[in-house]
């Protein structure tokens, strides 16, 4: 008997017999009842079943792709805080300027939920000044919450509840101990402002 042929074992003598044999080729005893292997070939899947499987696979693939895109947007997002000084103007409830500060980024790293790092807060900036000599404070830019929080004295919070999570150049803000400040706007500078 060839190795690739289907076989059934005789319960009396243990000899392998070809499927479909009624009696053992060795001892002649009757073999146990067998399934009709010839008629048990695989049936092809119906078009409807194939369509359902493809639809389910497509929905799962789209959902997974959406999760990957959302995760990558968070990872690729960078806060507005960078090495170039950022001029931030604070406004009261009537949108009148109240205070101006400059934020200069020091270190940052991306996380699964946004960006965190350190920055320097300055009241004025001067050309070619080394801002690394100033005390750096921590910040967390949480894209999921739409909040940039700077752990300075006083603590500053910038809100940007946009759908795509990008930090806008103006919006609401809060500075601890300064209830009159409600809004902000910022712009990059060349380092020439005084």
C-alpha positions as CSV (number, residue, x, y, z in Angstrom):
1,X,0.0,0.0,0.0
2,X,1.4,3.4,-0.9
3,X,2.0,5.8,2.0
4,X,-0.2,8.5,0.5
5,X,-3.3,6.3,0.3
6,X,-6.0,6.6,3.0
7,X,-6.1,3.6,5.3
8,X,-8.0,2.0,8.1
9,X,-6.5,-0.2,10.8
10,X,-7.8,-3.7,11.4
11,X,-8.9,-4.0,15.1
12,X,-7.9,-7.8,15.1
13,X,-4.4,-7.8,13.7
14,X,-3.4,-4.1,13.3
15,X,-2.8,-4.3,9.6
16,X,-3.4,-1.1,7.6
17,X,-6.1,-1.6,4.9
18,X,-7.3,0.6,2.1
19,X,-10.3,2.7,2.9
20,X,-13.4,1.1,1.4
21,X,-12.2,-2.5,2.0
22,X,-14.8,-4.8,3.6
23,X,-12.3,-7.3,5.0
24,X,-8.7,-7.2,6.3
25,X,-6.2,-8.1,3.7
26,X,-4.1,-9.9,6.3
27,X,-6.5,-11.8,8.6
28,X,-9.7,-11.7,6.5
29,X,-11.8,-10.5,9.4
30,X,-14.5,-7.9,8.7
31,X,-13.4,-4.3,9.1
32,X,-15.6,-1.8,11.1
33,X,-18.2,0.2,9.3
34,X,-16.5,3.2,7.6
35,X,-17.7,6.6,6.4
36,X,-18.0,6.9,2.7
37,X,-14.8,8.9,2.1
38,X,-15.4,9.1,-1.6
39,X,-18.5,11.2,-1.1
40,X,-17.1,13.3,1.6
41,X,-15.2,15.7,-0.6
42,X,-15.2,19.4,0.4
43,X,-18.0,21.4,-1.0
44,X,-17.0,24.9,-2.2
45,X,-18.4,27.8,-0.1
46,X,-21.4,29.5,-1.5
47,X,-21.1,33.0,-2.9
48,X,-23.2,34.4,0.0
49,X,-20.9,32.9,2.6
50,X,-17.8,34.2,0.8
51,X,-19.4,37.7,0.6
52,X,-20.2,37.7,4.3
53,X,-16.6,36.6,5.1
54,X,-15.2,39.4,2.9
55,X,-17.5,42.0,4.4
56,X,-16.5,41.1,7.9
57,X,-12.8,41.1,7.0
58,X,-13.2,44.5,5.4
59,X,-15.0,46.0,8.4
60,X,-12.3,44.7,10.7
61,X,-9.5,46.0,8.5
62,X,-11.1,49.5,8.3
63,X,-11.6,49.6,12.1
64,X,-8.0,48.5,12.6
65,X,-6.7,51.1,10.1
66,X,-8.7,53.8,11.9
67,X,-7.1,52.9,15.2
68,X,-3.7,52.9,13.6
69,X,-4.3,56.3,12.0
70,X,-5.6,57.8,15.3
71,X,-2.6,56.4,17.2
72,X,-0.1,57.7,14.6
73,X,-1.7,61.2,14.6
74,X,-1.1,61.3,18.3
75,X,2.4,60.2,17.9
76,X,3.2,62.5,15.0
77,X,1.6,65.5,16.7
78,X,4.1,68.1,17.9
79,X,3.3,70.9,20.2
80,X,3.8,74.5,19.2
81,X,6.5,74.7,21.8
82,X,9.9,74.6,20.1
83,X,13.3,76.1,20.4
84,X,12.3,79.4,18.7
85,X,10.7,81.8,21.2
86,X,6.9,81.8,21.1
87,X,5.2,85.1,22.0
88,X,2.0,84.5,24.0
89,X,-0.4,87.4,24.6
90,X,-3.0,87.0,27.3
91,X,-6.4,88.8,27.1
92,X,-9.1,89.6,29.6
93,X,-12.9,88.8,29.1
94,X,-13.2,91.9,26.8
95,X,-10.3,90.7,24.7
96,X,-8.0,93.4,25.8
97,X,-4.3,92.5,26.1
98,X,-3.3,92.0,29.8
99,X,0.1,90.3,29.7
100,X,2.8,89.0,27.3
101,X,5.2,86.1,27.9
102,X,7.7,84.1,25.8
103,X,7.9,80.4,25.8
104,X,11.1,78.7,24.6
105,X,11.1,74.9,24.3
106,X,13.9,73.0,25.9
107,X,13.3,69.2,25.7
108,X,10.3,67.2,24.5
109,X,9.3,63.7,23.8
110,X,6.2,62.1,22.2
111,X,4.0,59.9,24.2
112,X,0.9,57.8,23.3
113,X,-1.4,60.7,24.3
114,X,0.6,63.8,23.2
115,X,3.8,65.5,24.0
116,X,5.6,66.3,27.2
117,X,8.8,68.1,28.0
118,X,10.4,71.2,29.5
119,X,10.4,74.9,28.5
120,X,11.5,78.2,29.7
121,X,9.1,81.1,30.5
122,X,10.6,84.6,29.9
123,X,9.1,88.0,30.3
124,X,11.3,89.5,27.6
125,X,13.6,88.0,25.0
126,X,16.9,89.4,23.7
127,X,18.9,88.5,20.6
128,X,21.4,85.7,21.1
129,X,20.6,85.2,24.8
130,X,21.1,81.8,26.2
131,X,17.8,80.9,27.6
132,X,19.0,77.5,28.9
133,X,20.4,79.4,31.9
134,X,16.8,80.1,33.0
135,X,14.9,77.6,35.1
136,X,13.0,75.1,32.9
137,X,9.5,74.0,33.8
138,X,7.6,70.9,32.8
139,X,4.7,70.9,30.4
140,X,2.3,68.3,29.2
141,X,0.4,68.7,25.9
142,X,-2.4,66.2,26.1
143,X,-4.0,65.8,22.7
144,X,-6.8,63.6,23.9
145,X,-7.9,66.2,26.4
146,X,-7.1,69.2,24.2
147,X,-5.1,70.8,26.9
148,X,-1.5,72.2,27.1
149,X,-0.6,72.6,30.8
150,X,2.6,74.4,31.9
151,X,3.8,73.7,35.4
152,X,5.2,77.2,35.9
153,X,4.6,79.6,38.8
154,X,1.7,80.3,38.2
155,X,0.4,77.3,36.4
156,X,-0.9,78.0,32.8
157,X,-3.5,76.0,30.9
158,X,-4.2,76.4,27.2
159,X,-7.4,74.8,25.8
160,X,-7.8,73.7,22.1
161,X,-10.8,71.5,21.8
162,X,-10.6,71.1,18.0
163,X,-11.6,67.8,16.4
164,X,-8.3,67.0,14.8
165,X,-6.4,67.9,18.0
166,X,-4.2,70.5,16.5
167,X,-3.2,73.4,18.7
168,X,-4.7,76.6,17.4
169,X,-2.9,79.9,17.6
170,X,-5.6,81.4,19.9
171,X,-8.2,80.2,22.3
172,X,-9.2,80.0,26.0
173,X,-6.7,79.8,28.8
174,X,-6.4,79.9,32.5
175,X,-3.6,81.2,34.7
176,X,-3.8,80.2,38.4
177,X,-4.2,83.3,40.5
178,X,-5.2,85.5,37.5
179,X,-8.9,85.2,37.1
180,X,-9.0,88.2,34.8
181,X,-7.1,86.3,32.0
182,X,-9.4,84.2,29.8
183,X,-7.9,84.1,26.3
184,X,-4.6,83.8,24.6
185,X,-2.9,84.1,21.2
186,X,0.7,83.4,20.2
187,X,3.1,83.8,17.3
188,X,6.6,82.8,16.5
189,X,9.3,85.4,16.9
190,X,12.7,86.0,15.4
191,X,14.2,86.7,18.8
192,X,14.3,90.4,18.2
193,X,11.4,91.5,20.4
194,X,12.3,93.4,23.6
